[in-house]
Amino acid sequence: MMDDLRELYQDTILNHNRAPRNFRALPDANREADGRNPLCGDALTLYARVDDEGRVEEVTFQGTGCAISKASASLMTEFVKGKTVDEVEADFDRFHELVTTPPGTEPDIEGLGKLAVFAGVREYPVRVKCATLAWHALRAALEDQGETARTE
């Protein structure tokens, strides 16, 4: 199974890096946060529009970064659209656990959909920050912190 996941990981990362989904500014965003990964040089701005009930109606991003960073942001924006802020917070925790579970341990991919491909990142600890950058920026935006999210 891990070999299949590894191949899917490579294909998915390359696809979402070449053609990232939701890669644009969101003029009517009511939440916004910058994210920086000084280790890799990844930098992005995350935009979200959250309705009065706390549901993410739209989420987009712009920026530059490595393939893992851009693909993670792309997949994340597709995954969280339509969810409540609380659901997104739970997804953040599950995604973070996925990419930090020690290699050799079977990761819990239940309910993560395409995000499961990032299980391969845990074999490269330095890349975890690339994979989680967009998630940290989204959390900062949803909490309306008004500061840059960092991975260190």
Secondary structure by P-SEA (a helix, b strand, c coil): caaaaaaaaaaaaaaaaaccccccccccccccbbbbcccccccbbbbbbbccccccccccccccccaaaaaaaaaaaaaaccccaaaaaaaaaaaaaaaacccccccccccccccccccccccccccccccaaaaaaaaaaaacccbbbbcc
